[in-house]
Amino acid sequence: RALPDVLICGAQRSGTTSLFKSLARHPAVTGPTLRKGVHFFDVGYSRGERWYRSCFPLRASLRERRGRPRVRVMESSPYYLFHPLAAERIARTLPEVLVVVILRDPVERAYSAHAHESARGFESEPFARAIDLEEGRLSGEEERLVADPLSYSFAHQHHAYLARGRYVEQLSRLERHLGRERIHVVDYADLFDGTARTLAGIERFLGIPSGPGTPPGRHNARRRSSMPEPLRAELTARFAESDARLAEWWGRTPSWRT
């Protein structure tokens, strides 16, 4: 069986499901045999590469044929971007993989993540309280994951509302292990601007022919009330330094800071 050529690594609640579904419609792209996210490099690494390979199609079904290019295999697990060991594991197992990352306004991403975790039964506190609790919930959890590669942290996966939005730290880690040339970062606002321009850029990065030119649809969205403006302003200010470092790393100003 094949291993992935492409990973959509995050960020969580930033349109990864929508991008996966858009790329899955392309004749030169396919996904895992059962579901979009296998979560091997974050919470399933102990299962081993043989198990991971079993999640993907047979190589013979992907070969270039008359009138059809070689089919690339992708997977989408948004926790890969945030898990402290995932980048190193990806580099070791998939030395030539290409990685796509979508970045969303970290304040909106945090609010969306809270609604998502609440709906799944993983969060019982209101948003403002969950933000206040985050530092205590996450204290020592990343260090524990690094010290014991077989350990798991529920809080790190499900309660990192602000920490997951400090993107530059996570992207720098990916770059350290994979190299900048294998990482393609797109802005959520550009991906969902009603055109297929950003999707076309992803296709070029992946080295696949142009697709049908259909703009990505929105999938996996959840209804939620509006965030109180004072809280939004406070959180926006808290991300200012991280966003400035992101702009320097990325070479552009994120849409939410223009």
LINHU-V407210 format. One record per helix or strand. SS is the DSSP state (H for helix, E for strand). FROM is the first residue (numbers start at 1). LEN is the number of residues. If there is no record, write none. Layout:
SS:FROM:LEN  SS:FROM:LEN
This chain:
E:6:5  H:16:9  E:29:2  H:45:3  H:49:5  H:59:4  E:65:1  E:68:1  E:72:5  H:78:3  H:86:8  E:98:6  H:106:14  H:127:12  H:141:7  H:154:5  H:163:3  H:167:12  H:180:3  E:183:5  H:188:4  H:197:10  H:229:10  H:240:11  H:255:3
